[in-house]
C-alpha cells in the first residue's frame, strides 16, 4: 500500500531566530521557557527567568 497520493509534504526546516522578549533587548534568546503545550518565551542570558517558577507560600 502506497501513501504517495495522500502524503502531506512538511515545510522545509531551517534556522529559527529567537530574540530576547525582554522589552528593549535585541540579543539572541537562547533560553526558551514554556508551560505545557504553550508557545515558548525566549530570553537571553542576561534576562533569563527562574524556571520552574518558584512556588509562593
For each residue, the residues with C-beta under 8 A, 3 or more apart:
1:
2: 5
3: 6 7
4: 7
5: 2
6: 3
7: 3 4
8:
9:
10:
11:
12:
13:
14:
15:
16:
17: 28
18: 28 29 30 32 42
19: 25 26 27 28 29 42
20: 25 26 27 28 29 42 43 44 46 47
21: 25 29 41 42 43
22: 25 43 44 46 47
23:
24:
25: 19 20 21 22 44 46 47
26: 19 20
27: 19 20 44 45 46
28: 17 18 19 20 44
29: 18 19 20 21 32 42 43 44
30: 18 42 44 45
31: 42 43 44 45 48 49
32: 18 29 40 41 42 43
33: 40 41 42 43 49 51
34: 37 38 39 40 41
35: 38
36:
37: 34
38: 34 35
39: 34
40: 32 33 34
41: 21 32 33 34
42: 18 19 20 21 29 30 31 32 33
43: 20 21 22 29 31 32 33 47 48 49
44: 20 22 25 27 28 29 30 31 47 48
45: 27 30 31 48
46: 20 22 25 27
47: 20 22 25 43 44
48: 31 43 44 45
49: 31 33 43 53
50: 53 54
51: 33
52:
53: 49 50
54: 50
55:
56:
57:
